[in-house]
Amino acid sequence: MAKFKAPIIEEKSSSVSVDLSRKQERQYGRYLQDFNQGDIFIHPRAFTIDRTFAQEYATVFHDACPLFLSAPYAQAHGFKDLVVHPLQVFNVVLSLGVQNNSEKAIANLGYYNVQFLKPVYPGDTITARSRVLDRRERGEGKPGIVHVKTLGLNQNGEVIIQYERKIMIPPRKGDGPSQGGDPSAPFPEVSNPEVELPDLKKLNAEMIAHTGSNTYFEDFQAGDILVHKNMRTITDEHVPWTYRMGNTHPLHYDKIYSQSLSGPMSGEPIVYGGLVFGWLAGMASRDTTENMLWDLGYTEGYHTQPAISGDTVGAITRVLALEDGPMSGTGVLHAQFIGVKNKRPAEVLDEHGEDLFIKENEKKNLGKEKIDSKIFEIERKILIKKRPS
């Protein structure tokens, strides 16, 4: 450890002249021209997730699965410690990528092919990197679509999550320095991914009692529509949670920036979508994932309407298919997951019926109106325990 004499701090501002020609206002984020197919961005910063952060996420987002709350319960299932919630991992990895991928974004257009490959435990450190898969321009002066693939890695360089994302990015007006990535940077994506989980152990009666009796695999049938009773009013808490995840887009915490925009995103800061997803999943957890062993991932999903502080959100799950799991004593539930706001989920379902489950992007071609109270849609696969014998 180096030691040196502490300096005396002298005031100098009054003796140094102000030169306004030296003014700088640094910009972060990339414009459309800065994305080239094959570019790789190594995202700045890394997150070590400690136990307090992991448990706080699980409680603030209302998750009922004890894997994320109780070390003895997780260890009884073969995990080495309580598990960091997969959606917390997703949020941190996505947020690490914002400075390179979407800090200039107009809209997040969707998540695709989300796969959680390894558990994350308290004390693990997460980093992220992205590769540009495609850039689609839509005409001079118009925003275009950037398609990226992002990897989250642990401190051992192992891929813990990988997913794709499409983002609407505006072009740079006038000339400016290019901020392209490095196509030669390492990008260890997993082309034939395998999920790495511990073997399921036989549980004693005490551990079985930690969860309810109606959320085992056998309790679900294809076609079930689960209307989740509890809702969650989002407050200004979303602002510090945006910081906590590492998301740097000013749309989520800067009111002056938000009010300077035009269109549906103008006005109050928009709640970061990953947080909305987390609260919706938490509202559903007592009915669907209390006996979950793993979140296997998601197909394509969309935030179909923004949320702001004061909105109240809730969720509906439709069971699409069931199949035996890859491990003894497990099954896989494939579900459609819908988020709503400012109306009871049961009320939205009664009002719109089958139309609620049609993708919002497909409504126009079908001659149907979009649903204002619907804010999110995605399909997910969940690995769930079968009822202990």
C-alpha positions in Angstrom: 0.0 0.0 0.0 1.4 3.4 -1.0 1.6 6.2 1.5 2.3 9.9 0.9 1.8 13.2 2.7 -1.7 14.6 2.4 -1.6 17.8 0.4 -2.9 21.1 1.6 -5.9 22.0 -0.6 -5.8 25.7 -1.7 -8.6 27.6 -3.4 -7.6 28.7 -6.9 -10.9 29.4 -8.7 -10.6 33.2 -8.2 -7.1 33.3 -9.7 -7.8 31.2 -12.8 -9.6 33.0 -15.6 -12.7 31.6 -17.2 -12.3 30.6 -20.9 -15.8 29.9 -22.3 -14.2 28.7 -25.6 -13.1 25.6 -23.6 -16.6 24.5 -22.8 -17.3 20.8 -23.3 -20.6 18.9 -23.1 -19.8 15.2 -23.4 -22.4 12.9 -25.1 -23.0 9.3 -24.3 -24.8 6.7 -26.4 -24.7 6.0 -30.1 -26.6 7.3 -33.1 -27.8 5.0 -35.9 -24.7 5.5 -38.0 -22.5 4.2 -35.2 -23.9 0.7 -35.5 -22.4 -1.6 -38.1 -23.1 -5.2 -38.5 -20.5 -7.3 -36.6 -19.4 -4.5 -34.3 -18.8 -5.7 -30.7 -19.2 -3.4 -27.7 -17.5 -4.3 -24.4 -19.8 -2.5 -22.0 -18.2 -0.4 -19.3 -18.5 -1.2 -15.6 -19.2 -4.4 -13.7 -21.7 -5.3 -11.0 -20.9 -7.5 -8.0 -24.3 -8.6 -6.6 -24.2 -8.9 -2.9 -26.7 -10.8 -0.7 -28.6 -7.7 0.4 -29.1 -6.5 -3.2 -30.3 -10.0 -4.3 -32.8 -10.3 -1.4 -34.0 -6.8 -1.7 -34.8 -7.3 -5.4 -36.8 -10.4 -4.6 -38.8 -8.7 -1.9 -39.3 -5.3 -3.6 -40.5 -7.1 -6.7 -42.8 -9.4 -4.7 -41.4 -12.7 -5.7 -42.8 -15.8 -3.9 -40.2 -18.4 -4.9 -38.0 -19.2 -1.9 -35.0 -19.9 -4.1 -34.4 -16.1 -4.1 -35.2 -15.6 -0.5 -33.8 -18.5 1.6 -30.3 -19.9 1.5 -31.3 -23.2 3.3 -34.2 -23.7 0.9 -32.0 -23.1 -2.2 -29.3 -25.4 -0.7 -31.8 -28.1 -0.1 -32.5 -28.1 -3.8 -28.8 -28.5 -4.7 -27.9 -24.8 -5.2 -24.8 -23.6 -3.3 -26.6 -20.5 -1.9 -29.7 -18.5 -2.5 -30.0 -17.7 -6.1 -30.0 -14.2 -7.7 -33.3 -13.8 -9.4 -32.9 -14.3 -13.2 -34.9 -11.1 -13.9 -32.5 -9.2 -11.7 -29.6 -10.7 -13.8 -31.4 -9.7 -17.0 -32.0 -6.2 -15.7 -28.4 -5.7 -14.7 -27.0 -7.0 -18.0 -29.4 -5.0 -20.1 -28.6 -1.8 -18.1 -24.8 -2.4 -18.4 -25.4 -2.2 -22.2 -27.4 1.0 -22.2 -24.5 3.4 -22.6 -23.4 1.6 -25.8 -26.7 0.2 -27.2 -29.6 2.5 -26.3 -28.8 5.7 -24.4 -29.9 7.6 -27.6 -32.8 5.2 -28.2 -36.3 6.4 -29.0 -37.9 3.1 -28.0 -37.0 -0.4 -27.0 -38.8 -2.5 -29.6 -38.6 -5.9 -28.0 -36.6 -8.7 -26.3 -35.9 -12.0 -28.2 -34.6 -15.5 -27.4 -33.7 -14.8 -23.7 -31.8 -17.7 -22.2 -30.6 -18.1 -18.6 -27.8 -20.6 -18.7 -26.2 -20.6 -15.2 -27.3 -19.6 -11.7 -25.8 -16.4 -10.3 -25.1 -16.3 -6.6 -24.4 -13.5 -4.1 -20.8 -12.4 -4.6 -20.8 -13.1 -8.3 -19.7 -10.2 -10.6 -21.5 -9.6 -13.9 -20.1 -8.0 -17.0 -21.8 -7.6 -20.4 -21.0 -7.2 -24.1 -23.1 -6.9 -27.3 -22.7 -7.6 -31.0 -24.6 -5.8 -33.7 -26.6 -8.3 -35.8 -28.2 -5.8 -38.1 -29.0 -2.2 -38.8 -32.1 -1.3 -40.8 -32.5 2.2 -42.1 -35.9 3.6 -42.8 -35.1 6.6 -44.9 -33.1 9.8 -44.7 -33.5 11.6 -41.4 -35.7 8.8 -39.9 -34.9 6.6 -37.0 -33.8 3.1 -37.8 -33.8 -0.3 -36.2 -30.7 -1.8 -34.6 -30.7 -5.5 -33.7 -28.1 -6.6 -31.1 -27.2 -9.7 -29.2 -26.0 -9.3 -25.6 -24.1 -11.7 -23.4 -23.9 -11.5 -19.6 -20.8 -13.1 -18.1 -19.7 -14.0 -14.6 -16.3 -13.4 -13.0 -15.1 -16.7 -14.5 -15.9 -15.6 -18.1 -18.9 -18.0 -18.3 -22.0 -16.9 -20.1 -24.9 -16.7 -17.7 -27.4 -15.1 -20.0 -27.8 -14.3 -23.6 -30.6 -12.6 -25.5 -31.3 -10.3 -28.5 -32.9 -6.9 -28.5 -34.3 -4.5 -31.2 -34.0 -0.8 -30.6 -35.2 2.3 -32.5 -32.3 4.7 -32.8 -32.3 8.2 -34.4 -29.7 9.2 -36.9 -27.0 11.8 -36.2 -27.9 15.2 -37.5 -24.9 16.6 -39.4 -21.4 15.4 -39.2 -19.9 13.9 -36.0 -17.3 11.5 -34.9 -18.1 7.8 -35.4 -18.3 5.6 -32.4 -18.2 2.2 -33.9 -17.3 -1.0 -32.0 -14.5 -3.5 -32.4 -15.4 -6.5 -34.6 -12.4 -8.4 -33.4 -13.2 -8.3 -29.7 -14.0 -11.6 -28.1 -17.7 -12.6 -28.1 -18.2 -16.0 -26.5 -21.8 -16.6 -27.4 -23.1 -20.1 -26.9 -24.4 -21.5 -30.1 -25.8 -24.8 -28.6 -26.7 -23.6 -25.2 -27.2 -25.9 -22.2 -28.7 -25.0 -18.9 -26.5 -25.9 -16.0 -28.5 -26.7 -12.8 -27.8 -28.9 -9.8 -29.5 -32.3 -9.5 -32.8 -32.0 -7.7 -32.5 -33.5 -4.2 -35.3 -35.2 -2.2 -36.8 -32.7 0.1 -37.7 -33.1 3.7 -41.1 -32.1 5.0 -39.9 -28.7 6.4 -38.7 -27.6 3.0 -41.8 -28.8 1.3 -43.8 -26.6 3.7 -42.0 -23.4 2.4 -44.3 -23.2 -0.6 -48.0 -23.5 -1.3 -49.6 -26.8 -2.4 -51.2 -25.5 -5.6 -48.3 -24.5 -7.8 -46.7 -27.8 -8.6 -46.5 -28.9 -12.2 -49.5 -31.1 -11.8 -51.7 -28.1 -10.8 -51.6 -26.6 -14.3 -53.4 -27.6 -17.5 -53.0 -26.3 -21.0 -55.6 -23.6 -21.6 -55.7 -22.3 -18.0 -56.0 -18.6 -17.8 -54.7 -17.4 -14.4 -55.9 -13.9 -13.5 -53.5 -12.7 -10.8 -55.4 -10.9 -8.1 -52.8 -8.6 -6.6 -51.6 -5.4 -8.4 -48.7 -3.0 -7.7 -48.8 0.8 -7.8 -45.4 2.0 -9.0 -44.2 5.1 -7.2 -41.1 7.3 -7.7 -39.2 4.4 -6.3 -38.6 3.4 -9.9 -36.0 6.2 -10.3 -33.5 4.8 -7.7 -34.2 1.3 -8.9 -33.2 2.4 -12.4 -29.9 3.7 -10.9 -29.4 0.5 -8.9 -29.6 -1.6 -12.0 -27.1 0.6 -13.7 -29.4 2.0 -16.4 -28.1 5.4 -17.7 -30.9 6.5 -20.1 -32.2 9.9 -18.9 -35.7 9.1 -20.1 -36.2 7.1 -16.9 -35.1 9.7 -14.3 -34.7 13.2 -15.9 -37.9 15.1 -16.0 -36.5 18.0 -18.0 -35.2 15.6 -20.6 -38.5 13.7 -20.7 -40.5 17.0 -21.1 -38.3 18.0 -24.0 -39.4 15.0 -26.1 -42.4 14.9 -28.4 -44.9 12.1 -28.8 -46.1 9.4 -26.3 -42.8 9.3 -24.4 -42.9 13.0 -23.5 -43.9 14.3 -20.1 -43.1 12.3 -16.9 -40.0 10.0 -16.8 -40.9 6.6 -18.2 -40.5 3.6 -15.9 -37.6 1.5 -17.1 -39.3 -1.5 -18.8 -37.2 -4.2 -17.1 -38.6 -3.0 -13.8 -42.2 -3.2 -15.1 -41.4 -6.7 -16.2 -40.1 -7.6 -12.8 -43.1 -6.2 -10.9 -45.5 -8.0 -13.3 -43.6 -11.3 -12.8 -43.7 -10.8 -9.1 -47.5 -10.2 -9.1 -47.8 -13.6 -10.9 -45.4 -15.6 -8.8 -47.7 -16.9 -6.1 -49.9 -18.5 -8.8 -47.2 -19.7 -11.2 -43.6 -19.8 -10.0 -43.6 -20.4 -6.3 -42.3 -24.0 -7.0 -40.1 -22.9 -9.9 -36.7 -24.4 -10.2 -35.5 -22.3 -13.1 -36.6 -19.6 -15.4 -35.8 -21.2 -18.8 -36.3 -18.0 -20.8 -38.5 -16.0 -23.1 -39.4 -15.8 -26.8 -40.1 -12.3 -28.2 -41.7 -9.8 -25.9 -42.8 -6.2 -26.1 -43.7 -3.2 -23.9 -46.8 -2.2 -25.7 -47.5 0.9 -23.6 -45.2 2.9 -21.3 -45.8 3.2 -17.5 -45.1 6.2 -15.3 -45.0 6.8 -11.6 -48.6 6.4 -10.2 -49.6 3.6 -12.6 -50.9 0.4 -11.1 -49.9 -2.8 -12.9 -51.1 -6.3 -12.9 -50.8 -9.6 -14.8 -52.5 -12.5 -16.5 -50.9 -15.9 -17.4 -52.3 -18.3 -20.1 -50.9 -21.8 -20.0 -50.0 -22.8 -23.6 -48.4 -26.2 -23.2 -46.9 -28.6 -20.6 -44.2 -31.2 -21.0 -42.0 -33.4 -18.9 -38.9 -31.6 -17.6 -35.2 -32.5 -18.4 -34.7 -33.7 -14.8 -36.5 -36.3 -12.8 -39.3 -34.7 -10.8 -39.7 -31.7 -13.0 -42.0 -30.4 -15.7 -41.9 -27.4 -18.2 -44.7 -24.9 -18.3 -44.9 -22.8 -21.5 -47.0 -19.7 -20.8 -48.2 -16.5 -22.4 -47.7 -13.6 -20.0 -49.7 -10.3 -20.3 -49.3 -7.1 -18.3 -52.0 -4.5 -17.8 -52.2 -1.1 -16.1 -54.8 1.0 -14.2 -57.6 -1.6 -14.6 -58.1 -4.9 -12.8 -56.7 -7.8 -14.9 -60.1 -9.5 -14.6 -61.8 -6.3 -15.9 -59.4 -6.1 -18.9 -60.0 -9.8 -19.7 -63.8 -9.4 -19.5 -63.7 -6.3 -21.7 -61.4 -7.7 -24.5 -61.7 -11.5 -24.2 -59.6 -13.4 -26.8 -58.3 -10.1 -28.3 -56.2 -9.6 -25.2 -54.0 -12.5 -26.2 -53.4 -11.3 -29.8 -50.0 -9.6 -30.2 -50.5 -5.9 -30.4 -48.2 -5.6 -33.4 -50.5 -7.9 -35.4 -53.7 -6.0 -34.5 -53.6 -3.5 -37.4 -53.4 -6.3 -40.1 -56.4 -8.0 -38.4 -58.4 -4.8 -38.4 -58.4 -4.6 -34.6 -57.7 -1.8 -32.3 -54.7 -1.9 -29.8 -55.6 -2.2 -26.2 -54.6 1.0 -24.2 -54.6 -0.8 -20.8 -52.3 -3.6 -22.1 -48.6 -2.8 -21.4 -46.6 -5.9 -21.9 -46.7 -9.3 -23.6 -44.2 -12.2 -23.8 -44.0 -16.0 -23.8 -42.0 -17.7 -21.2 -40.9 -21.2 -20.2 -40.6 -22.2 -16.6 -39.1 -25.4 -15.0 -41.4 -26.4 -12.2 -41.2 -29.2 -9.6 -43.6 -32.0 -9.7 -45.5 -32.7 -6.5 -43.3 -34.6 -4.0 -44.3 -38.3 -3.6 
